[in-house]
Amino acid sequence: MKTYLNLNQILSAANYQQGWEKAQAEYTRQWEKTIKPVKTTSPVKKLAVTLLLLFIMAFQLPVLGQSLTQTIRGRVIDRESQGPLVGAAVHISSLNPVKGTITDADGNFKLEKVPLGRHTLKINYIGYEEQVIPELLLGSGKEIILTVGLTESVRQMDEVVITAQPEKGKPLNDMATLSARSISVEETKRYAASVNDPARAALSYAGVASTDDGGNQIVVRGNSPKGILWRLEGIEVPNPNHFGEEGASGGGISILSVNMIDNSDFFTGAFPAEYGNALSGIFDMKLRQGNNEKREHAFQAGVLGVDFATEGPIKKNYKGSYLANYRYSTLALLDKININVAGDAIPEFQDFSFKVHLPTKKAGIFNFWGIGGYSSQVQEATRDASEWKEKADQVDEIFKSGMGAAGLSHVYFLNSKAYLESVLSLSGNFTRYRYDSIGTDYKPNTFYQESFKNYAARASVLYNQKINNQHTLRVGFIYSNLNFNLFSRGRNEDYNDRIDTFVDNAGGTGLLQAYGQWKYRLLENVTLNTGLHYMRLDLNGNSALEPRLGIRWNFSPTQSLGAAYGTHSRNESMAVYFAQQALGNGQYSQANKDLKLSRARHYVLSYDQLLRENLRFKVETYYQKLFNLAISPDPTSTLAALNSYSGLMADSLVSKGSGRNYGLELSLEKFFTNNYYFLITSSLYNSKYIAADGIERNTRFNGQHILNSLGGKEFKVGKDKANLIGLNFRVLWAGGNRYTPLNLEQSRLQNKAVYYEDKAFEAQVPDYFRTDLRVSYRKNRPKASYILSLDIQNVTNRLNMYNQYYDEDTQSLKISTQTGLIPVLNYRIEF
């Protein structure tokens, strides 16, 4: 088009900053004059040696005598209405001379032949706030494809609005006020010890703790990990982690591949009104769209798994795309070819995920997506009694778990300022566990077994209306049809080890959620977000109406204050509602069916200051009041459901417990500029609860303090400085796990673990300390990028204490420790 030719002439001029403003105005004028408006529709040695050989071979490819380049492209939209912005100026400010372009009728832009390396992208549009995306990493193996949302200025202006305070980590959800940030894919890849897992990456943020090396469950502001909500593509999904237990929010390894996920949001409190069924935190994850212009692939092999991803256009001259990824555990793969490097009980897992993007001209945008994973770990006793040295040698222990979710999402633009988003999904998850003692006849004697299956069909509808540059409304509902098949039985130590059935039920119920929220920009520097969320569990008719409110005031170009309030609720797992309490003579009761929704009120205050253009300081303080908590009705009991990580609680429970969490969080973040970054976060907090005995006690998760420091630097090497060496570290110091002390005398008398129940969670293990290191090398070739990385978790090999337990064989108290040094080697090729 002629307009593009004129623009390119302007972009090559010395004074680009003035030139693009004129070009944008001229482009918009010509566009409106000639084109009709268009309605939008958008330590393992052998493995290490093998990977090193692959790496060396790949790097022996001949290098062409030319500078390597790649493409940056994407789409610019209005952040509230999701409509395209025609004629927005996009330029790469890190290049000299500057390289840029403007968006077309669908808001799309393309910047070709961009030199490899890190670049800063700036997007401007008349009457909108400038968006700056710093330090994009451009490699030769994959194009960068972005969707950029701009915020309209409250003031009506003819010139472009420039903001003085760019917000790195600003949540994608425009209704979020405080206690929220986006997690970028690059951060997930870059952070030491994150091993491409968004939950582990979130450990670097203020208020987030985990002192369990064996899993990725996280504690947010002293709350149980069970209070985390996982959403994918706008709808709730089961826990997307391998080796996840019933009712848990985490596991051993994420099912969500870094090849699939897009930038996503993470919330730690006072959630916007559209989020429900969460008490402590929310992961709102997105799957990225595949490249709709060229086919791209990625192969990855490492200690954790071998996976392959592929993406590309569905057909020529169509903007639809596909994206898929499959992974299989490396240790299990090696074991199948008789290379056992991990001993017994090898963890085996595999997962698959996909997304098909189907835009249409008039019927809107369809996305068909899915994720699924299966994991197992089997340890069987040797059927030779002469080899048994202790009780643990006489045990069969089998664990299997899996989850899957698939959905159809549809976005229909009613007009330039309103859209309707609908999601239909089917999901399910299961866990099976068996623990048997093997007798001298080699027959199994059941100690415990369980089989939990959960299925759900969900429908979600969201209507979003941007009234003008000050007002945006959003309303919607979510209905979940929940089905379950639950079974658990085992030895009851309180009744002479008799075999009891703890739960045996199959059935279904419904969960209804509805919400409305309003974003009101009172002034250019004052934004109010308010709304209501309603939730009702059909099983017992319990419901909750939850008000939400947040306000933020940018009282100077570099400083802001904020406040937020929200009431939040969550139902228990179905296994808790249908737990059976034995009455004798084969009779039992189900006392938990009428449990109320557990609830919490969140209060948050925030201060944010941009100390320099790339250095931010942030303070948040919060208070959370918890009520309707499930506790034992026994007036002498200290039992409360909030102290469990997951699983079935077979005790009789009532909704009369309470608790409180309060704390102060500090963050100092140097954004990734000049080839380095750092993030220092500190949290001081208390987490308390009151059970039926009426005494306020520490919760299991009251570590009280966290200090987290991470950072990294990149070094440009090679010809044209197109290759990168990355060094990243993380140091974590946190309060240790709390536990109930054991009564050694009574344990010996009863030959089982007996606790001082009146001292629940008074004891605390020593402080948790860990140092992690990540080293990576990226080599760019003309048509591929090769990345070799080594994550060394717990590099000092510190054996942090996990808990205390009673050893029946030695009749003594012993300490269990967590893992030592773990090297995670990984090789990746993008082509």
C-alpha positions in Angstrom: 0.0 0.0 0.0 1.1 3.5 -0.7 0.6 4.5 2.9 3.1 1.9 4.0 5.6 3.3 1.5 5.2 6.8 2.9 5.6 5.5 6.4 8.8 3.7 5.6 10.3 6.9 4.3 9.4 8.7 7.5 10.8 5.8 9.6 14.2 6.2 8.0 14.3 9.9 8.9 16.6 11.1 11.6 13.8 12.6 13.8 11.7 9.5 14.1 9.8 10.6 17.3 8.1 13.5 15.4 7.9 11.5 12.1 5.7 8.7 13.4 3.1 11.0 14.9 2.7 12.7 11.5 2.6 9.4 9.7 0.0 7.9 12.1 -2.3 10.9 11.6 -1.9 10.7 7.8 -2.3 7.0 7.8 -5.5 7.2 9.8 -6.9 9.9 7.6 -6.2 8.0 4.4 -7.6 4.8 5.9 -10.8 6.3 6.9 -11.2 7.9 3.6 -10.5 4.9 1.4 -11.4 1.8 3.4 -14.7 0.9 5.0 -14.7 0.0 8.7 -14.0 -3.7 9.2 -15.7 -5.7 12.0 -13.1 -7.6 13.9 -13.3 -11.3 14.5 -8.8 -12.3 16.9 22.9 -36.8 37.5 22.1 -38.8 35.3 25.4 -39.3 33.7 24.5 -41.2 30.5 21.8 -38.8 29.8 24.2 -35.9 30.3 26.7 -37.4 27.9 24.1 -37.9 25.3 22.8 -34.4 25.6 26.3 -32.9 25.4 27.0 -34.9 22.2 23.8 -33.7 20.6 24.7 -30.2 21.6 28.2 -30.4 20.2 27.1 -32.0 17.0 24.5 -29.3 16.4 27.0 -26.5 17.0 29.3 -27.9 14.2 26.9 -26.8 11.5 28.4 -24.3 9.1 27.6 -20.6 9.7 26.5 -18.5 6.8 28.3 -15.3 6.2 25.5 -13.0 7.0 23.9 -11.3 10.0 21.1 -13.3 11.5 17.6 -11.8 11.6 14.1 -12.8 12.7 10.5 -11.4 12.6 8.5 -9.6 15.4 4.8 -9.4 14.7 1.5 -9.3 16.5 -1.7 -7.4 17.1 -2.5 -4.2 18.9 -6.0 -4.0 20.6 -7.9 -1.8 23.0 -7.3 -3.3 26.5 -10.9 -3.0 27.6 -12.9 -3.7 24.5 -10.4 -6.1 22.8 -11.1 -4.4 19.5 -8.3 -3.7 17.0 -6.5 -0.4 16.9 -6.0 0.6 13.3 -2.9 2.7 12.5 -1.1 2.3 15.9 2.6 3.0 15.6 5.0 0.1 16.5 8.7 0.7 16.6 11.8 -1.0 18.0 13.6 1.8 20.0 16.6 -0.4 20.7 17.7 -0.2 17.1 19.7 2.6 15.5 18.2 3.7 13.2 14.8 2.9 14.6 12.7 0.3 12.8 8.9 0.6 12.8 5.6 0.1 11.2 1.9 0.7 11.8 -1.0 -1.7 12.3 -3.5 -2.7 9.6 -7.3 -2.9 9.6 -7.2 -5.9 12.0 -4.6 -4.3 14.3 -1.8 -6.5 13.0 1.8 -5.4 12.5 4.9 -7.1 11.2 8.6 -6.1 11.6 10.8 -8.2 9.5 14.6 -8.7 9.3 15.2 -7.6 12.9 18.7 -8.4 14.2 18.8 -11.1 16.8 19.2 -10.2 20.5 17.1 -8.3 23.0 14.9 -5.5 21.9 12.5 -2.9 23.4 9.2 -2.4 21.6 7.1 0.8 21.9 3.5 1.1 20.8 1.7 4.4 20.4 -1.8 5.4 19.4 -3.5 8.7 19.5 -5.5 9.1 22.7 -4.0 6.1 24.3 -1.2 5.5 26.9 2.1 4.4 25.4 3.0 0.7 26.0 6.6 -0.3 26.4 7.7 -3.9 26.2 11.4 -4.1 27.2 14.1 -6.7 26.5 12.2 -9.1 24.2 14.5 -12.0 23.4 14.6 -12.6 19.7 16.2 -15.9 18.5 16.7 -17.4 15.1 14.5 -20.4 15.7 11.1 -18.8 16.4 9.3 -15.6 15.6 8.0 -13.4 18.4 4.2 -13.0 18.2 2.6 -10.6 20.6 -0.9 -9.3 21.5 -0.6 -5.8 23.0 -3.4 -4.1 24.8 -3.4 -0.3 25.1 -5.4 1.7 27.7 -7.4 4.7 26.4 -6.6 8.0 28.1 -9.4 9.6 30.1 -8.6 13.0 28.6 -9.6 13.6 25.0 -6.4 14.6 23.2 -5.3 14.9 19.7 -1.7 13.9 20.5 -0.4 10.7 21.8 -0.5 10.2 25.5 2.8 9.1 27.1 2.9 7.5 30.5 5.8 8.3 32.8 5.5 5.0 34.8 5.7 1.8 32.7 4.4 -1.1 34.7 6.4 -4.3 34.3 4.3 -7.2 35.5 1.0 -5.4 35.1 -1.7 -8.1 35.1 -3.4 -8.9 31.8 -6.8 -8.6 33.5 -7.7 -4.9 33.3 -10.1 -5.3 36.3 -7.2 -6.2 38.7 -6.1 -3.5 41.2 -3.7 -4.9 43.7 -2.0 -8.2 44.7 -1.7 -9.3 41.1 1.0 -9.5 38.4 1.6 -11.2 35.1 4.0 -14.1 34.8 5.9 -14.0 31.6 7.0 -17.1 29.7 10.6 -15.8 29.6 10.6 -15.4 33.4 9.3 -18.9 33.8 12.2 -20.1 31.6 14.9 -17.8 33.1 14.4 -17.9 36.9 16.8 -20.3 38.7 15.0 -23.5 39.9 11.8 -22.6 38.1 12.4 -25.5 35.7 9.8 -24.1 33.3 7.1 -24.4 35.9 4.9 -21.3 36.5 4.1 -22.4 40.1 7.8 -22.6 40.9 8.4 -19.3 39.2 5.8 -17.7 41.4 7.9 -18.6 44.5 10.1 -15.6 43.7 7.2 -13.2 44.4 6.4 -11.5 47.7 4.0 -13.4 50.0 4.6 -16.8 48.3 6.4 -19.7 50.1 7.1 -23.3 49.7 9.5 -25.3 52.0 8.9 -28.7 50.3 11.6 -29.6 47.8 9.5 -32.6 46.6 6.6 -30.6 45.1 5.4 -27.3 43.7 2.5 -26.6 46.1 2.7 -23.0 47.3 1.6 -21.2 50.4 0.2 -17.8 49.7 0.2 -15.4 52.6 0.0 -18.2 55.1 -3.0 -20.0 53.6 -3.3 -23.7 52.8 -2.2 -24.6 49.2 -5.7 -26.0 48.9 -7.1 -22.5 48.5 -5.4 -22.0 45.0 -7.7 -21.8 42.0 -6.4 -22.9 38.6 -8.0 -21.4 35.5 -7.1 -22.1 31.9 -8.5 -20.2 28.9 -11.0 -18.5 31.2 -12.5 -21.5 33.0 -11.6 -23.6 36.1 -9.6 -26.8 35.5 -8.4 -29.5 37.9 -5.0 -29.3 39.4 -2.7 -29.3 36.3 0.3 -31.1 38.0 1.7 -34.6 37.8 1.6 -36.6 41.1 -1.2 -34.4 42.5 -3.3 -35.8 45.4 -7.0 -35.5 45.9 -7.9 -32.0 46.8 -4.4 -30.7 46.2 -3.4 -27.6 44.1 0.1 -28.8 43.2 2.2 -31.9 42.7 5.7 -32.8 41.5 5.9 -31.4 38.0 3.6 -29.1 36.0 1.6 -30.6 33.2 1.6 -27.2 31.5 4.5 -27.1 29.1 6.4 -23.9 28.6 6.0 -24.5 24.9 2.3 -23.9 25.3 1.7 -21.3 27.9 1.4 -17.6 27.2 1.9 -14.7 29.6 -0.6 -15.3 32.5 -1.8 -13.7 35.7 -1.1 -14.7 39.3 -3.2 -13.2 42.2 -2.4 -13.3 45.9 -5.4 -11.6 47.3 -8.5 -9.3 46.9 -9.4 -10.9 43.5 -11.6 -9.2 40.9 -15.3 -10.1 40.9 -15.1 -12.6 38.0 -13.0 -15.0 40.1 -14.6 -17.3 42.6 -14.1 -20.6 44.5 -10.6 -19.4 45.7 -9.4 -18.4 49.1 -5.6 -17.8 48.8 -4.5 -17.3 45.2 -5.3 -17.7 41.6 -3.3 -18.9 38.5 -5.2 -17.6 35.5 -3.3 -19.3 32.7 -3.5 -18.7 28.9 -2.4 -21.0 26.1 -0.7 -19.1 23.3 -1.8 -19.2 19.7 0.4 -21.1 17.2 2.2 -19.3 14.4 -0.3 -18.8 11.6 2.2 -17.9 8.9 5.0 -20.4 9.2 5.6 -23.8 10.7 7.9 -23.9 13.7 9.0 -26.7 16.0 10.9 -27.3 19.3 12.6 -30.4 20.7 13.7 -30.6 24.2 15.5 -33.3 26.2 16.5 -33.2 29.8 16.4 -34.9 33.1 12.8 -34.1 33.6 11.5 -35.1 30.2 11.7 -35.4 26.5 9.2 -33.3 24.6 8.3 -32.1 21.1 6.2 -29.1 20.1 4.9 -28.1 16.7 2.9 -25.2 15.4 1.9 -23.5 12.2 -0.9 -22.4 9.9 -3.9 -24.6 9.3 -3.9 -23.7 5.6 -2.5 -21.1 3.3 -4.1 -17.6 3.3 -6.1 -18.4 6.5 -5.3 -16.8 9.9 -6.0 -20.0 11.8 -3.3 -22.0 13.5 -2.5 -25.1 15.5 -0.1 -25.7 18.5 0.6 -29.0 20.2 3.1 -30.5 22.6 3.9 -34.0 23.9 6.2 -35.0 26.7 7.4 -38.2 28.3 9.5 -38.6 31.4 13.2 -39.2 30.6 13.9 -41.6 33.5 11.0 -43.8 32.5 12.1 -43.8 28.9 15.6 -44.8 29.9 14.3 -47.5 32.1 12.3 -49.0 29.2 15.5 -49.5 27.3 17.2 -51.1 30.4 19.1 -48.0 31.5 18.2 -47.6 35.1 19.8 -44.5 36.6 17.2 -43.8 39.4 16.9 -47.1 41.3 13.5 -48.4 42.3 10.2 -46.5 42.2 11.0 -44.6 39.0 8.5 -41.7 38.5 6.8 -42.1 35.2 4.7 -39.4 33.5 3.6 -38.1 30.2 1.4 -35.2 29.0 -0.2 -33.8 25.9 -1.6 -30.3 25.2 -2.9 -28.5 22.2 -4.7 -25.4 20.9 -6.4 -24.9 17.6 -7.2 -21.2 16.7 -10.1 -20.8 14.3 -11.0 -17.2 13.4 -13.9 -16.5 11.1 -15.1 -13.4 9.2 -18.5 -13.1 10.7 -19.0 -15.7 13.4 -16.3 -14.7 15.8 -13.2 -16.5 17.0 -13.2 -20.1 18.0 -10.4 -21.9 20.0 -10.4 -25.6 20.7 -7.9 -26.6 23.4 -7.0 -29.3 25.7 -4.4 -30.6 28.3 -3.9 -34.0 29.9 -1.4 -35.8 31.9 -0.8 -39.2 33.5 1.7 -40.1 36.2 2.6 -43.1 38.3 5.2 -44.4 40.8 5.3 -48.0 41.8 7.5 -49.6 44.4 7.1 -53.3 45.1 8.7 -55.4 47.8 11.1 -58.1 46.7 9.4 -61.5 47.0 12.4 -62.9 48.9 12.2 -62.6 52.7 15.9 -63.1 53.1 16.5 -59.7 51.6 14.1 -57.9 54.0 16.1 -55.8 56.5 13.3 -53.5 57.9 9.6 -53.0 57.6 9.9 -50.7 54.7 11.3 -53.6 52.6 8.0 -55.5 53.1 5.7 -52.9 51.4 4.1 -52.5 48.1 3.3 -48.8 47.4 1.5 -47.8 44.2 0.5 -44.3 43.3 -1.2 -43.2 40.0 -2.8 -39.9 39.1 -4.1 -38.1 36.0 -6.0 -35.2 34.8 -7.5 -33.9 31.6 -9.4 -30.9 30.4 -10.7 -29.9 26.9 -12.7 -26.9 25.9 -14.3 -24.8 23.2 -13.9 -21.1 23.6 -15.7 -18.5 21.5 -15.3 -14.7 21.3 -17.9 -12.7 19.3 -17.6 -9.0 18.9 -21.0 -7.4 19.0 -19.6 -4.0 18.0 -16.4 -2.1 18.3 -16.9 -1.7 22.1 -18.6 -4.9 23.2 -17.8 -8.6 23.0 -19.3 -11.9 24.3 -16.9 -14.7 25.5 -18.3 -18.2 26.0 -16.5 -21.4 27.1 -17.7 -25.0 27.3 -15.4 -27.5 28.9 -15.1 -31.1 30.1 -12.6 -32.1 32.6 -11.7 -34.9 35.0 -9.0 -36.1 37.4 -8.2 -39.2 39.4 -5.9 -40.5 42.0 -5.3 -44.2 43.0 -3.1 -45.2 45.9 -2.5 -48.5 47.5 -0.2 -49.3 50.5 0.1 -53.1 51.3 2.2 -55.0 53.7 3.7 -58.2 52.3 3.6 -61.3 54.5 5.9 -64.3 54.5 3.4 -65.9 52.2 4.1 -63.0 49.8 0.4 -62.1 49.8 -0.5 -58.4 50.3 -2.3 -57.2 53.4 -4.1 -53.9 52.9 -3.1 -51.0 55.1 -4.7 -48.3 53.0 -6.2 -47.9 49.6 -8.1 -45.1 47.8 -9.6 -44.4 44.4 -10.9 -40.8 43.8 -12.4 -39.8 40.5 -13.9 -36.4 39.7 -15.5 -35.2 36.5 -17.0 -31.8 35.6 -18.8 -30.2 32.7 -18.6 -26.4 32.8 -20.2 -23.5 30.9 -19.1 -19.9 31.2 -20.5 -16.8 29.5 -18.9 -13.3 29.9 -20.2 -10.1 28.4 -17.9 -7.1 28.3 -19.0 -3.5 27.4 -16.7 -0.6 27.2 -19.1 2.3 27.5 -16.4 5.0 27.0 -12.9 5.8 28.1 -14.0 6.0 31.7 -16.5 3.2 32.2 -16.2 -0.6 31.5 -18.8 -3.2 32.6 -18.3 -6.9 32.8 -21.0 -9.5 33.8 -21.1 -13.3 33.5 -21.9 -16.6 35.0 -20.3 -20.0 35.4 -22.1 -23.3 36.0 -20.2 -26.4 36.9 -21.8 -29.9 36.9 -19.7 -31.8 39.3 -19.6 -35.7 39.3 -17.6 -38.0 41.5 -16.8 -41.6 42.4 -15.0 -41.8 45.7 -13.7 -44.8 47.7 -11.2 -45.0 50.5 -10.6 -47.7 53.2 -7.8 -48.6 55.5 -6.7 -49.6 59.0 -8.1 -47.4 61.8 -5.4 -47.1 64.5 -7.9 -45.7 67.0 -9.9 -49.0 66.8 -7.2 -51.7 67.0 -6.3 -51.5 63.4 -9.7 -52.6 62.1 -10.4 -52.0 58.4 -12.8 -49.1 58.0 -14.3 -47.5 54.9 -13.7 -43.8 55.1 -15.7 -42.8 52.0 -17.7 -44.8 49.4 -20.0 -42.6 47.3 -20.8 -41.8 43.7 -23.0 -39.0 42.5 -23.1 -35.4 41.3 -24.0 -31.8 42.2 -23.8 -28.3 40.8 -21.9 -25.2 41.5 -23.3 -21.9 40.3 -21.3 -18.6 40.1 -22.4 -15.2 38.8 -20.7 -11.9 38.9 -20.8 -8.3 37.8 -17.9 -5.8 37.9 -17.4 -2.1 36.9 -14.2 -0.3 36.1 -14.5 3.4 36.5 -11.6 5.8 35.8 -12.6 8.8 37.9 -9.6 10.8 36.7 -6.6 10.1 34.5 -4.7 9.0 37.6 -7.5 7.4 39.7 -9.1 4.0 38.9 -11.9 2.3 40.7 -12.8 -1.4 40.3 -15.8 -2.7 42.1 -18.2 -5.7 41.8 -20.1 -8.6 43.3 -19.6 -12.4 43.0 -22.3 -14.9 44.0 -21.7 -18.6 44.5 -24.0 -21.5 45.4 -23.3 -25.2 46.0 -26.3 -27.3 45.1 -25.2 -30.2 47.3 -26.5 -28.5 50.5 -27.8 -25.1 49.3 -25.1 -23.1 50.9 -24.3 -19.8 49.1 -22.3 -16.7 49.5 -22.5 -13.1 48.2 -19.1 -11.6 47.9 -18.5 -7.8 47.4 -15.2 -6.7 45.8 -13.6 -3.2 45.8 -10.3 -1.8 44.6 -9.0 1.7 44.0 -5.6 3.0 42.8 -4.4 6.6 42.8 -1.2 7.6 40.9 -0.6 10.7 42.8 2.6 11.5 41.0 4.2 10.3 37.8 6.3 7.8 39.7 4.2 7.0 42.8 0.8 5.4 43.6 -1.3 4.3 46.5 -3.9 1.5 46.4 -6.5 -0.2 48.6 -8.6 -3.3 48.0 -11.2 -5.4 49.8 -12.8 -8.6 48.9 -14.9 -11.5 50.4 -14.0 -14.9 49.0 -15.3 -18.4 49.4 -14.4 -22.0 48.5 -16.1 -25.4 48.8 -14.4 -28.4 50.3 -13.4 -31.4 48.1 -16.3 -33.9 47.5 -14.4 -36.5 49.5 -14.7 -34.3 52.6 -18.5 -33.9 52.2 -19.1 -37.6 51.8 -16.7 -38.9 54.4 -18.0 -41.7 56.6 -17.7 -41.9 60.4 -18.1 -45.4 61.7 -20.8 -46.0 64.3 -20.2 -49.7 64.9 -22.1 -52.8 63.7 -21.4 -51.8 60.1 -23.3 -48.5 60.5 -21.9 -45.1 59.7 -22.8 -41.4 59.5 -22.0 -38.7 57.0 -21.8 -35.6 59.2 -20.1 -33.3 56.7 -22.7 -32.9 54.0 -24.0 -29.6 55.4 -20.6 -27.9 55.7 -20.7 -24.3 54.8 -18.4 -22.6 52.2 -15.1 -21.7 53.8 -14.8 -17.9 53.6 -12.3 -15.1 54.0 -12.3 -11.3 53.9 -9.2 -9.7 52.4 -8.0 -6.2 53.1 -4.9 -4.8 51.2 -3.0 -1.5 51.2 -0.3 -0.8 48.7 2.4 1.8 47.9 4.4 1.7 44.7 7.3 3.9 43.6 9.4 3.9 40.4 12.8 4.9 41.8 14.3 4.9 38.4 13.1 4.1 34.9 14.0 0.5 35.5 13.9 0.2 39.3 10.6 -0.3 41.2 9.9 -0.5 45.0 6.6 -1.8 46.3 5.0 -2.3 49.7 1.8 -4.2 50.4 0.3 -4.9 53.8 -2.7 -7.1 54.2 -5.2 -8.6 56.7 -7.3 -11.6 56.1 -10.2 -12.7 58.3 -11.2 -16.4 57.8 -14.5 -17.8 59.0 -16.8 -20.8 58.5 -13.7 -23.1 58.6 -14.2 -26.8 58.9 -13.1 -28.0 62.4 -13.9 -30.9 64.7 -16.9 -30.4 66.9 -15.0 -32.0 69.9 -14.5 -29.1 72.3 -11.0 -30.4 73.2 -9.9 -30.9 69.6 -7.4 -28.8 67.7 -8.3 -30.3 64.3 -9.0 -27.9 61.4 -9.2 -28.7 57.7 -7.2 -25.6 56.8 -4.0 -27.3 58.1 -4.1 -30.1 55.5 -2.3 -29.9 52.1 -4.9 -32.1 50.4 -6.8 -35.3 50.5 -9.6 -36.9 52.5 -10.5 -35.9 56.1 -12.7 -38.6 57.4 -13.4 -36.9 60.7 -16.8 -35.4 61.7 -16.6 -31.6 60.9 -18.6 -28.4 61.6 -18.2 -25.0 60.0 -17.4 -23.1 63.2 -13.6 -22.5 62.9 -11.9 -19.1 62.3 -8.5 -17.7 61.5 -6.5 -14.7 60.5 -3.5 -14.0 58.3 -1.7 -10.6 58.3 1.6 -9.4 57.1 3.9 -6.9 55.3 5.5 -7.5 51.9 8.4 -5.6 50.4 9.7 -5.9 46.8 12.6 -4.2 45.0 12.8 -5.1 41.4 15.4 -4.1 38.7 13.8 -4.8 35.4 15.8 -6.7 32.8 17.8 -3.8 31.2 21.5 -3.5 30.2 21.7 -7.3 30.3 20.9 -7.9 34.0 18.1 -7.9 36.5 17.4 -8.6 40.1 14.4 -9.1 42.4 14.5 -9.0 46.2 11.3 -9.8 48.1 10.7 -10.0 51.8 7.6 -11.1 53.7 6.8 -10.9 57.4 3.6 -12.6 58.3 1.5 -14.5 60.9 -1.1 -17.2 60.2 -3.4 -18.2 63.1 -6.5 -20.3 63.5 -9.0 -21.2 66.3 -10.5 -24.7 66.5 -13.1 -26.0 68.9 -10.9 -25.7 72.0 -11.1 -21.9 71.5 -7.4 -21.3 71.6 -5.6 -19.3 68.9 -2.8 -21.3 67.5 -0.3 -21.2 64.7 -1.4 -22.8 61.4 0.8 -25.5 59.8 1.9 -22.8 57.3 3.0 -20.1 59.7 6.6 -19.8 58.7 6.5 -16.1 59.7 9.3 -14.8 57.4 10.5 -15.1 53.8 13.5 -13.5 52.2 14.0 -14.2 48.5 16.8 -12.8 46.3 17.2 -13.7 42.6 19.0 -12.1 39.7 20.9 -12.8 36.6 23.1 -11.4 33.8 23.5 -12.2 30.2 26.7 -12.0 28.2 26.6 -11.5 24.4 29.2 -13.7 22.7 30.1 -14.9 19.3 30.1 -13.3 15.9 27.8 -10.3 15.8 27.2 -10.9 19.5 24.2 -13.0 18.5 24.7 -15.7 21.1 24.0 -15.5 24.8 25.4 -16.9 28.0 23.1 -16.6 30.9 23.9 -16.8 34.6 20.9 -16.8 37.1 20.7 -17.4 40.8 18.2 -17.5 43.6 18.7 -17.5 47.4 15.8 -18.4 49.6 15.6 -18.1 53.4 12.3 -18.8 55.1 10.8 -19.9 58.3 10.5 -23.7 58.6 7.5 -26.0 58.6 5.4 -26.2 61.8 4.5 -29.5 63.3 2.8 -31.1 66.3 5.5 -32.6 68.7 5.4 -36.3 69.4 5.0 -37.9 72.8 7.8 -40.4 72.8 6.7 -42.2 76.0 3.2 -42.8 74.8 4.4 -43.7 71.4 6.5 -46.5 72.8 3.7 -47.7 75.0 1.2 -47.8 72.1 3.7 -48.7 69.4 2.5 -46.0 67.2 3.0 -42.2 66.8 1.2 -40.4 69.6 1.2 -36.6 69.5 0.8 -33.8 72.1 -2.5 -32.7 70.6 -2.7 -29.7 73.0 0.5 -28.4 71.5 -0.7 -28.5 67.9 1.8 -26.8 65.5 3.8 -25.3 68.4 7.0 -26.9 67.1 8.9 -25.5 64.1 11.7 -27.0 62.1 14.9 -24.9 61.7 14.8 -22.1 59.1 14.8 -23.3 55.5 17.7 -22.1 53.4 18.5 -22.9 49.8 20.6 -21.6 46.9 19.9 -22.4 43.3 21.9 -21.7 40.2 21.1 -21.7 36.5 23.6 -21.5 33.6 22.5 -21.4 30.0 24.0 -21.0 26.6 22.0 -20.0 23.5 23.5 -20.5 20.1 21.7 -18.9 17.1 22.0 -20.5 13.7 20.4 -19.3 10.4 17.3 -21.4 10.9 17.5 -22.7 14.4 18.4 -21.8 18.0 20.1 -24.3 20.3 19.9 -23.8 24.1 21.8 -25.8 26.6 21.0 -25.2 30.3 21.9 -26.6 33.7 19.8 -25.9 36.7 21.5 -26.8 40.0 18.9 -26.9 42.7 20.2 -26.6 46.3 23.8 -26.0 45.1 25.2 -26.0 48.7 23.6 -29.5 49.3 22.0 -28.3 52.5 19.7 -31.0 54.0 16.8 -28.9 55.3 14.7 -30.7 58.0 11.2 -31.6 56.8 9.5 -33.0 59.9 9.8 -35.4 62.9 8.4 -38.9 63.0 8.3 -42.0 65.2 10.3 -45.1 64.0 8.5 -48.2 65.3 11.5 -50.4 64.5 13.9 -48.4 66.8 11.2 -46.9 69.0 12.8 -43.5 68.7 12.1 -40.1 67.2 13.7 -39.4 63.9 14.1 -36.5 61.6 13.3 -36.6 57.9 15.2 -34.3 55.6 14.6 -32.9 52.2 16.5 -33.4 49.0 20.1 -32.3 48.5 21.8 -31.1 45.4 19.8 -31.8 42.2 21.3 -31.0 38.8 18.7 -30.6 36.0 20.4 -30.7 32.6 18.4 -29.7 29.5 19.0 -29.4 25.8 16.6 -27.5 23.5 16.4 -26.8 19.8 14.0 -24.3 18.2 13.6 -24.6 14.4 
